[in-house]
Structure formats: structure tokens, C-alpha cells
Amino acid sequence: MKFSKLIMGCLAALSLAVAGMAHAQEDAEREAIAERLKPVGELCLEGEDCGTASAPTTASAGNGGAVDGASVYNNVCMACHETGAAGAPVRGEEGAWASRIDQGVETLYDHAINGFNAMPAKGGNPNLSDDEVKAAVNHLVEPVYEGELPQVGGGASEETAANGEEEGEAAAAAASDIDGKAIYGQVCMACHDTGAAGAPKLGDSEAWAPRIEKGKEELYSSAINGIGAMPPKGGNTSLSDEEVQAVVDYMVEQTQ
């Protein structure tokens, strides 16, 4: 009788073990199926935190203006090149860049555009143009580069420049009829009244002086396209370019 109970107990334990193995195999198969069926990418909506795949926020040479390499760097590259993550050479460290610069700037451009070792192509942001990547490389190596780096972007024809000037004048005229103060109170004051994320405070002449020296067009471009920690149009993409320009005009007037 005792022997029979022992056999029955062993069979029960064996059954449980087999059942557990079956469940584990089923779970593994489900995970494998889910892995095969998962989408190859994810939709990244404007205004969401999309990591390095976010859309570029810089003026591009295709629009007749020089590319803002510093802005590209701040939005895409600095996560690795300020920390040395994944072996990335840190900006400003001459020893880390010497052997790389010796290969020539065109090689640096090629590696940045097409990827190299642990660095993905275009820093993981395929939305960037080649010129935007090159401009970011220029900004990255500028502190340790001897000589003059190639100019990226710009070079618009006289006709294009004239058309751009006319469009700028028309936009400025349209912006003059918009209440920039009201838009500022609804969108911009959260940062520019408090100095959050390094935003220059409204009326702080010292903080605004170097920015104003760059000219209105530069301020307009930065506000519309975003720069540093500031998102395009202050995070409200429903604003027109003219409305953003009106806000910039209001903020500059409060400083001068």
C-alpha cells in the first residue's frame, strides 16, 4: 500500500513538472510570435518625447540659410558626446579627437552620416539632412580643430536672397497687426517669466543683449524652429510664423 502511494505521488509530481514545462514552452512561443509581429517602427507625433528620432529643428541650407550645427548637436548628439557614452569622444577633449581629425574632416562627415562602430547613422535621427549632420560635426570638433572648417549651407543666389528679404518684410508687416503680448501670456511666459530651462527672462537686458546682436531674423528662426531646450514655436505648433514673430517683437521691445 505504501509503495502504491509512493508511485502515485511520483506520477503526480511528474505530471506537474510536465505541465509546467508545457506552459513555459507556450509562453516562449507566444513571446517569439509577438517579437515577429511587432511593428518595425513607431509613429512619433510632434510634441511627444520621441528621443533621438525627433524631427530636426534647425534652419536648413535647402531654405537658403546656413545650418545651425549647435542646435542639431544639442538636440541629437550631446547625449553621447557630452558624456562619452558608448565610447563617443567628448566635445573639447583634444586627446580623444586628435587621431580622428588626422583622418580628415570628410571622413568625419562620412562616419557621422553613415554610422561608425557604436554610433548609428546620423546619430540615430534619419530625418536629418547630410548638411545638418555636417554642421553638427563642425560644431562638435570646432573647439579642438586647427584651421577653418568647411562652410555648410548658405550660398543662396542673389535672386533667392532678394525673394527671402521680400518675404521677410511681408511677414514682418503681417506680424505687426498681431497681438504678440497676448500670445506671450498664453504660451511663452511659463519659461520667459521664470527663466526655466535657461530661457532669457522678459526685460533682462543682459541676457537678451547677445541674442539681439544676432539680428531679428536669427531670433525669428530660433523661435520658429526651436533652439537648445526651446521647442519649435514654444511647443505650440498651431501658431503661425507671423504670430511667433509678433511674440519675438514684443519680447525685444520689452528689453530695449
N, C-alpha and C positions, 0 to 999 in steps of 0.2 A: 504493500500500500504506500509506504514511504517512497519507494523507488518510483512508483507511478506518479506521485505528486511532484517529485523532482523533475521527471521527464516533462510533465505538463508545464511546470514553471519555466523550464528551459525553452520549451516551444513558444510560450507566451513572450518571453524576453526576446527571442529571435524574431518573432512577428513584429514586435515593436521596433526593433532595430531595422528590419527590412522596410517597414512603413516610413520610418524617419529618413532612411536613405532615399526612398522614392520621393518624399516631399522635397528633400534637398535638391534632388535632380530636377524636379519640376520647377522649383524656384530658379535654378540656374538656367534652365531652358527659357523661362519667362524673361529673365534678365537679358539673355542673348538675343531673344526676339525683339525686345524693346530697344536694345542697342542698334540692331539692324534697321529698325523702323524709325528711329528718331530723326528729326529734320537735320539737314546738313548745315543750316544756319538759323539765326533768329532775327525777327524783324525788330529793328531798333528805331523807335519813334523819337522824333525831335522833342527835347525836353526831358527824356528819360536818361538815366545814368547808363550809358552804353559802353563804358570802358574805352579801350583804345580803338574801337571800331566806330566811334562817333564821327560825324561828318566834319570835314575841315572847316575852320572858322577864320581863314585868313584871306586877304585880298590876293588874287592870283594874277600872274602875268598875262593870262588869257584875257583879262579885262583891261589890259593896258597899264597895269600898275606893278611896281616891284613887289615881290613876295615877302611877307613878314615872317622870316625864319624863326625869330624869337617866339612868335605866337604858336607856330607849328611845334617847336621844341617844347614849349610849356604845356601844350595840350596832349602831346603824344610821346615825346622822347624822354622827358625829365624823370619819369618814374624809375627808369633804369640808369640813365646817365648822370643822375644826381646822387644815386645810392650805390652804384656799382653792382646792381642786381644781375645775376646770371653772367657775371664776368664782364659786364659792359664797362668800357673805360669812362671814368668820371670826368665831366667837363672841367677843364682848367688844370688837370693833372698832367704836367708835361711829360713825365716819365712814361705814363701809360699811352700817350699819343705819339711819341717820337717815332717808333718803328712803323706805326700806321701812316703817319703823314709822309714818311720817306717813300711810301708806295705811290704817292701822288694823289692829288685831290680827286681825279677822275675815278680812281679805284675806290676811294671812299664813297663817292657818289654811287658807283655800281653796287657796292656791298649794301648800302643803305636802301637802294631802290629794289634790289633783287633778293636781299636777305643774305646773311652770312653767319655760319655757326648757330649760336643760340638766338640770334636776332632775326625775327621774321621780316619778310619783305615789307618795306615802308613802315617799319615799326609796328606792324600788325594792323595798320589802317589803310586798306586798299583804296579808300576814297581820295587819298592824297594824290596830287599830280606829281610828276617827276620833278618839276621845278620847285614845288613846295618841299619835297624831300631834300633837294639840293640846298635850298635856302636854310633848312634846319641843320644840315651838315655844316654849312658855313658858320652858323651861329654857335654850333657845338664846338668847333675847332678854333674859332676866332681867338680865344684867349691865349692859345699856345702856337698859333700858326705864324710863321715868319713870312712876310711878304703880303701881297694883295690877293685876296680870294676872287675867283671869277664872279662877276655880277650875274645875278639870276633875276629874270623878269625885266619889266620895263621895256624901253626901246620902242615905244609906240610911235607911229608915224605922226607927222605934223597935223595931218587931217584928223586922225584919231584923237590926238591931243586937243585939237580945236573943238571937235564934237563933244569930247568929255567936258571941256570947260563950259560949253554952252549948256550941256545937260546939268552941270553943277549949278550954274547960275539959275536955271529954271527951277531946280529942286529947292534952292535957297529961297527963291521968291515964293514958292508954294509953302515952304516951311514957315515963312513969316506970318502967314494967316492962321497958323495952328497954335493953340494954347499949350506951349511947352511946359509951363508951370503946372498946369492941371495934370498932364501926363506924368511929370516928375513925381507929383504927390501920390499917384496911383501905382507907379512901377518902380521908380528909381530911388526913392527916399529911404527905403529899407537899408540900403548899403551906403548911399552917399550922405545920409544924415548921421550915420553911426561910424563910418569908416570900416565897416565889416569887410573881411577878405582883402584888406589893403586898399579899398576904394577911396579916392580922394574926397574929402568932405566938401559939401557945398559951402562956398565962401572962403575956403582955406587957400589963400593966395600962394602960399609957399608950396603947397602940394600941387597946385594947378600950373604954376609958372612954367616948369619944363614941358608940360603937356601942351600948353597953349603955344609955346615957341615952335612946336612942330607944325602948327597951322590948323585951320578949321577942317580942311579935307582929311587930314590924318585923324583928327578927333571923330569926325563923322564915320570914317571907315572902321575905327576901333569899336565905336558904339554899335554900328550896324552888324559887323561881322564877328564881334567878340574879341577880347584880348586878355591874356592871363586868366585870372579866375572869373572874369566877367563873361557871361554867355552872350551870344548874339541878341541884340535888342533887349538887353537886360532880362532875358528869359521869356519875354513876351513876343513871340514871333508873329502875332497878329498885327503888330504895329507896322505901319508903312515906313519906308526910309525917310520920308519927309517928316513924319511925326518924331522919329528918333532924332533927326537933325534939329527939330524945334526944341527938343529937350536939351540937346547939347548947347544950343544958342542960349537958352535960359540959364544953364549952369555956368557958362562962361561969363554971361552978363553979371551974375551974382558975385563973381570973383574980381572982375575988373573995376 
